[in-house]
């Protein structure tokens, strides 16, 4: 008997006992006077505890300062502390399916305080939405040619029966079907429960189910000789097409296009990212945050509502700052002469002064 391995204790810890006792007492007090059913109280405790946990994760991340925004900058640290006091997580969901779809959606509310613009009546909300979904694309040396029968199916308006090319998602002799990944990440904000405004959009078309070891390529670099972007997922204002429209583009592109967009032939992922400078300026002005542009982007990407193995921040910095994104000086957070701090303060102050009733 002495030679048998010991089994770990399954006794609850003292903390667990205390939590259970407190919950039991609270539920009993609410149920005894008929105020609520025990199951309803427990559901409410579960939901509120989940939101409080999300809030604590955000606060812990701000305290950890993973991007070193507060290093040698006491004012940024003070503003982070102020935000933690104003912050509540209104809703948060994370969903993962067996077929590889992942969605994360979170709404963070910043309650009004005296440092916010006077036109803010109640709050400013940030909304984070992340979607990762699998896509299929095909490398084929033997593209199926339409038969004569297909050509006989011409419509009166000149459209043929094979206008909708489904060879992207169907396989045949000689076809090599690959599984890629499409990622979309948005950051929006709204004022006093008003309409949402888009701050950040990031899209990735990956050649596989995980980030490629090859250097990712901006989608705009896949353009033809005329320099135009052959990727059609974004309109001229940086707004992405709807998921259905984008999927239709993927399903109907020809073989070479499909390989280009997903990196099928070279194994490189493609990305596109966009920050709306006007909306970013408005967000800073209404919240009273005194950040420069780079610090603002780092701050918005500090919220943990995307999968960090995909280098979304790196893609965004590259799109906004180019090759300077990896340089600490690009944050303008000071280089020893104080110019960075002064630029940051003046930028935020100007934004707050410019904010008016018309902006609402």
C-alpha positions as CSV (number, residue, x, y, z in Angstrom):
1,X,0.0,0.0,0.0
2,X,2.9,2.3,0.7
3,X,4.2,1.9,-2.9
4,X,0.9,3.3,-4.4
5,X,1.2,6.9,-5.7
6,X,-0.6,9.5,-3.7
7,X,-3.6,11.0,-5.4
8,X,-4.0,14.8,-5.4
9,X,-6.4,16.2,-2.9
10,X,-9.9,17.0,-4.3
11,X,-10.9,19.0,-1.2
12,X,-11.9,22.6,-2.0
13,X,-9.5,25.3,-1.0
14,X,-10.4,27.8,1.8
15,X,-11.0,30.5,-0.8
16,X,-13.4,28.2,-2.7
17,X,-15.3,27.5,0.6
18,X,-15.5,31.2,1.4
19,X,-16.9,32.0,-2.1
20,X,-19.4,29.2,-2.0
21,X,-20.6,30.3,1.5
22,X,-20.9,33.9,0.4
23,X,-22.9,33.0,-2.7
24,X,-25.1,30.6,-0.8
25,X,-25.9,33.2,1.8
26,X,-26.6,35.9,-0.8
27,X,-28.9,33.5,-2.9
28,X,-30.7,32.4,0.3
29,X,-31.4,36.0,1.4
30,X,-32.8,37.0,-2.0
31,X,-34.9,33.8,-2.3
32,X,-36.3,33.9,1.2
33,X,-38.1,37.2,0.8
34,X,-39.5,36.2,-2.7
35,X,-37.4,38.8,-4.5
36,X,-36.0,36.3,-7.0
37,X,-35.7,32.7,-7.8
38,X,-32.4,31.0,-6.7
39,X,-31.6,30.0,-10.3
40,X,-32.1,33.6,-11.5
41,X,-29.8,34.9,-8.9
42,X,-27.1,32.4,-9.7
43,X,-27.4,33.2,-13.4
44,X,-27.0,36.9,-12.6
45,X,-23.9,36.2,-10.4
46,X,-22.4,34.1,-13.2
47,X,-22.9,36.8,-15.9
48,X,-21.7,39.7,-13.7
49,X,-18.7,37.7,-12.5
50,X,-17.8,37.0,-16.1
51,X,-17.9,40.7,-17.0
52,X,-16.0,41.7,-13.9
53,X,-13.3,39.1,-14.9
54,X,-13.0,40.7,-18.3
55,X,-12.7,44.1,-16.7
56,X,-10.0,42.9,-14.4
57,X,-8.1,41.3,-17.3
58,X,-8.1,44.7,-19.1
59,X,-6.9,46.5,-16.0
60,X,-4.2,44.0,-15.4
61,X,-3.1,44.4,-19.0
62,X,-2.9,48.2,-18.6
63,X,-0.9,47.8,-15.4
64,X,1.5,45.4,-17.1
65,X,2.0,47.9,-19.9
66,X,3.1,45.4,-22.5
67,X,4.1,48.0,-25.1
68,X,6.0,50.2,-22.6
69,X,3.8,53.2,-23.2
70,X,4.2,54.3,-19.6
71,X,7.9,53.9,-19.4
72,X,9.4,57.3,-18.5
73,X,5.9,58.9,-19.0
74,X,4.0,59.4,-15.8
75,X,1.2,61.2,-17.7
76,X,0.3,58.1,-19.7
77,X,0.3,56.1,-16.5
78,X,-2.0,58.6,-14.9
79,X,-4.4,58.4,-17.9
80,X,-4.4,54.6,-17.8
81,X,-5.3,54.8,-14.1
82,X,-8.1,57.2,-14.9
83,X,-9.5,54.9,-17.6
84,X,-9.6,52.0,-15.2
85,X,-11.8,54.0,-12.8
86,X,-14.2,54.8,-15.6
87,X,-14.3,51.4,-17.3
88,X,-17.0,48.7,-17.3
89,X,-17.4,45.8,-19.6
90,X,-21.0,45.8,-20.9
91,X,-20.8,42.5,-22.9
92,X,-18.3,40.0,-24.0
93,X,-18.6,36.7,-25.9
94,X,-16.1,34.3,-27.2
95,X,-17.1,31.5,-29.6
96,X,-15.1,28.7,-31.2
97,X,-16.6,26.0,-33.4
98,X,-15.2,22.6,-34.4
99,X,-14.8,23.7,-38.1
100,X,-12.3,26.5,-37.1
101,X,-14.5,29.6,-36.8
102,X,-13.6,31.9,-33.9
103,X,-15.5,35.1,-33.0
104,X,-14.8,37.5,-30.2
105,X,-17.0,40.5,-29.4
106,X,-16.7,42.9,-26.5
107,X,-18.2,46.3,-25.6
108,X,-16.2,48.4,-23.1
109,X,-17.9,51.5,-21.6
110,X,-16.1,54.6,-20.3
111,X,-18.4,56.6,-18.0
112,X,-18.3,60.3,-18.3
113,X,-16.0,62.3,-16.0
114,X,-14.9,65.9,-15.7
115,X,-11.9,65.3,-18.1
116,X,-14.2,64.3,-20.9
117,X,-15.6,66.8,-23.4
118,X,-18.5,68.7,-21.9
119,X,-20.7,67.5,-24.8
120,X,-20.5,63.9,-23.6
121,X,-23.7,63.3,-21.5
122,X,-23.2,59.7,-20.3
123,X,-20.4,57.6,-21.8
124,X,-18.2,56.6,-24.6
125,X,-18.1,53.0,-25.8
126,X,-15.5,51.0,-27.5
127,X,-16.5,47.9,-29.4
128,X,-14.1,45.1,-30.5
129,X,-15.1,42.5,-33.0
130,X,-12.8,39.7,-34.2
131,X,-13.7,37.0,-36.7
132,X,-11.5,34.1,-37.9
133,X,-12.9,31.7,-40.4
134,X,-11.5,29.0,-42.7
135,X,-11.5,29.4,-46.5
136,X,-10.7,27.0,-49.3
137,X,-8.6,27.8,-52.4
138,X,-7.1,25.7,-55.1
139,X,-3.8,25.4,-57.0
140,X,-4.5,23.6,-60.2
141,X,-2.2,23.0,-63.2
142,X,-5.2,21.7,-65.1
143,X,-7.9,24.3,-65.0
144,X,-11.2,22.8,-66.2
145,X,-12.1,24.3,-69.6
146,X,-15.7,24.9,-70.3
147,X,-17.3,22.4,-72.7
148,X,-19.1,23.2,-75.9
149,X,-22.3,22.4,-74.1
150,X,-21.5,25.1,-71.6
151,X,-20.9,27.6,-74.4
152,X,-24.3,26.8,-75.8
153,X,-25.9,28.1,-72.6
154,X,-25.3,31.8,-73.5
155,X,-28.1,34.1,-72.3
156,X,-29.6,36.8,-74.4
157,X,-27.8,39.5,-72.5
158,X,-24.4,37.9,-73.4
159,X,-23.8,36.2,-70.0
160,X,-22.7,32.6,-70.2
161,X,-23.7,29.7,-68.0
162,X,-20.2,29.5,-66.5
163,X,-19.9,33.1,-65.4
164,X,-19.9,32.0,-61.8
165,X,-16.6,30.1,-61.5
166,X,-17.0,27.5,-58.8
167,X,-13.6,25.8,-59.4
168,X,-12.3,27.6,-56.4
169,X,-14.3,25.4,-54.1
170,X,-14.7,22.2,-56.0
171,X,-11.9,19.7,-56.7
172,X,-11.3,17.5,-59.7
173,X,-8.5,15.5,-61.3
174,X,-5.2,17.4,-60.8
175,X,-6.7,19.8,-58.3
176,X,-4.9,20.6,-55.1
177,X,-7.4,22.1,-52.6
178,X,-5.9,24.0,-49.6
179,X,-7.4,25.3,-46.4
180,X,-6.5,28.9,-45.6
181,X,-7.7,31.4,-43.1
182,X,-9.5,34.8,-43.3
183,X,-9.4,37.2,-40.3
184,X,-11.2,40.5,-39.8
185,X,-10.8,42.7,-36.8
186,X,-12.7,45.9,-36.1
187,X,-12.5,48.6,-33.4
188,X,-15.5,51.0,-33.3
189,X,-16.5,53.6,-30.8
190,X,-19.8,55.4,-30.1
191,X,-20.9,58.4,-28.0
192,X,-24.0,58.3,-25.7
193,X,-25.4,55.2,-27.3
194,X,-25.2,56.8,-30.8
195,X,-24.1,55.3,-34.1
196,X,-20.8,53.4,-34.2
197,X,-17.8,54.9,-35.9
198,X,-15.0,52.8,-37.3
199,X,-11.5,53.4,-35.8
200,X,-9.5,50.4,-37.0
201,X,-10.0,47.7,-39.6
202,X,-7.5,44.9,-40.1
203,X,-7.9,42.0,-42.5
204,X,-5.6,39.0,-43.1
205,X,-5.8,36.3,-45.8
206,X,-3.5,33.5,-44.7
207,X,-2.2,30.6,-46.7
208,X,-2.8,28.1,-44.0
209,X,-4.6,27.5,-40.7
210,X,-1.8,29.1,-38.7
211,X,0.4,32.2,-39.4
212,X,3.0,31.6,-42.1
213,X,6.7,31.5,-41.3
214,X,7.2,33.6,-44.4
215,X,7.1,37.4,-44.2
216,X,3.6,38.7,-44.7
217,X,2.8,40.9,-47.7
218,X,0.5,44.0,-47.8
219,X,-2.4,43.2,-50.1
220,X,-1.7,46.4,-52.0
221,X,1.7,45.0,-53.0
222,X,-0.1,42.3,-55.0
223,X,-1.2,44.9,-57.5
224,X,-0.5,44.6,-61.2
225,X,1.8,46.7,-63.4
226,X,-0.6,49.6,-63.2
227,X,-0.1,49.7,-59.4
228,X,-3.7,49.2,-58.6
229,X,-4.7,47.0,-55.7
230,X,-6.2,43.8,-57.1
231,X,-7.7,42.9,-53.7
232,X,-11.3,44.0,-53.6
233,X,-12.3,43.4,-50.0
234,X,-12.0,47.1,-49.1
235,X,-13.8,50.1,-50.6
236,X,-12.1,53.4,-51.2
237,X,-13.0,54.6,-47.7
238,X,-11.3,51.7,-46.0
239,X,-14.6,50.0,-45.3
240,X,-14.6,46.2,-45.9
241,X,-17.2,44.5,-47.9
242,X,-19.8,42.4,-46.1
243,X,-18.8,38.8,-45.4
244,X,-21.1,37.5,-48.1
245,X,-19.7,39.9,-50.6
246,X,-16.1,39.1,-49.7
247,X,-16.8,35.4,-49.8
248,X,-18.3,35.8,-53.3
249,X,-15.1,37.6,-54.4
250,X,-13.0,34.7,-53.1
251,X,-15.2,32.0,-54.7
252,X,-15.3,33.7,-58.1
253,X,-11.6,34.7,-58.5
254,X,-9.5,32.7,-61.0
255,X,-6.7,30.4,-60.0
256,X,-3.9,32.9,-60.1
257,X,-5.9,35.5,-58.2
258,X,-6.8,32.9,-55.5
259,X,-3.2,31.9,-55.0
260,X,-2.2,35.6,-54.8
261,X,-4.8,36.6,-52.3
262,X,-4.2,33.6,-50.0
263,X,-0.5,33.1,-50.6
264,X,-1.2,29.7,-52.1
265,X,1.8,29.6,-54.4
266,X,4.4,31.4,-52.3
267,X,3.1,30.5,-48.8
268,X,3.0,34.2,-47.7
269,X,0.0,35.6,-45.8
270,X,-1.6,38.9,-47.1
271,X,-2.9,41.7,-44.9
272,X,-4.6,45.1,-45.1
273,X,-5.1,47.5,-42.3
274,X,-6.7,50.9,-41.9
275,X,-6.9,53.6,-39.2
276,X,-9.4,56.5,-39.7
277,X,-7.5,59.6,-38.6
278,X,-10.6,61.8,-38.3
279,X,-12.4,59.3,-36.1
280,X,-9.3,58.7,-34.0
281,X,-9.0,62.4,-33.5
282,X,-12.7,62.5,-32.5
283,X,-12.2,59.6,-30.0
284,X,-9.3,61.4,-28.3
285,X,-11.2,64.7,-28.1
286,X,-14.4,63.3,-26.6
287,X,-12.6,61.1,-24.0
288,X,-10.1,63.8,-23.1
289,X,-7.2,61.4,-23.7
290,X,-3.9,63.2,-24.5
291,X,-2.2,60.6,-26.7
292,X,-0.2,61.1,-29.9
293,X,-1.3,59.0,-32.9
294,X,1.1,56.1,-32.2
295,X,0.3,55.8,-28.5
296,X,-3.4,55.9,-29.4
297,X,-3.0,52.9,-31.7
298,X,-1.0,51.0,-29.2
299,X,-3.6,51.7,-26.6
300,X,-6.5,50.5,-28.7
301,X,-4.6,47.3,-29.6
302,X,-3.8,46.6,-25.9
303,X,-7.3,45.3,-25.3
304,X,-7.1,41.5,-25.5
305,X,-9.9,40.8,-27.9
306,X,-8.1,39.1,-30.8
307,X,-5.8,36.1,-31.1
308,X,-2.3,37.3,-30.4
309,X,-0.6,34.6,-32.5
310,X,-1.7,36.6,-35.5
311,X,0.4,39.7,-35.7
312,X,-2.4,42.2,-36.1
313,X,-0.6,45.0,-34.3
314,X,2.4,44.5,-36.5
315,X,0.3,44.6,-39.6
316,X,-1.4,47.8,-38.4
317,X,1.8,49.6,-37.5
318,X,3.3,48.6,-40.8
319,X,0.3,50.0,-42.7
320,X,0.3,53.3,-40.7
321,X,4.0,53.9,-40.1
322,X,5.7,51.8,-42.8
323,X,9.1,50.4,-41.9
324,X,9.4,52.8,-39.0
325,X,6.8,50.8,-37.0
326,X,9.4,48.8,-35.3
327,X,11.3,51.9,-34.2
328,X,10.6,53.2,-30.7
329,X,10.9,56.7,-32.1
330,X,7.7,56.2,-34.1
331,X,5.6,56.4,-30.9
332,X,6.9,59.9,-30.4
333,X,7.1,59.1,-26.7
334,X,10.3,61.1,-26.1
335,X,13.9,60.6,-27.1
336,X,15.5,62.3,-24.1
337,X,14.9,65.9,-25.2
338,X,11.3,66.1,-24.2
339,X,10.0,66.8,-27.7
340,X,7.9,63.6,-27.7
341,X,6.0,64.5,-24.6
342,X,5.3,68.0,-25.8
343,X,4.0,66.7,-29.2
344,X,1.7,64.3,-27.4
345,X,0.3,66.9,-25.1
346,X,-0.3,69.5,-27.8
347,X,-1.9,66.9,-30.1
348,X,-4.4,65.8,-27.5
349,X,-5.1,69.3,-26.3
350,X,-5.8,70.5,-29.9
351,X,-8.1,67.6,-30.4
352,X,-10.1,68.4,-27.3
353,X,-10.4,72.1,-28.3
354,X,-11.6,71.2,-31.8
355,X,-14.5,69.0,-30.5
356,X,-17.9,70.7,-30.7
357,X,-21.6,69.9,-30.8
358,X,-21.3,69.5,-34.6
359,X,-19.1,66.5,-34.0
360,X,-21.8,64.7,-32.1
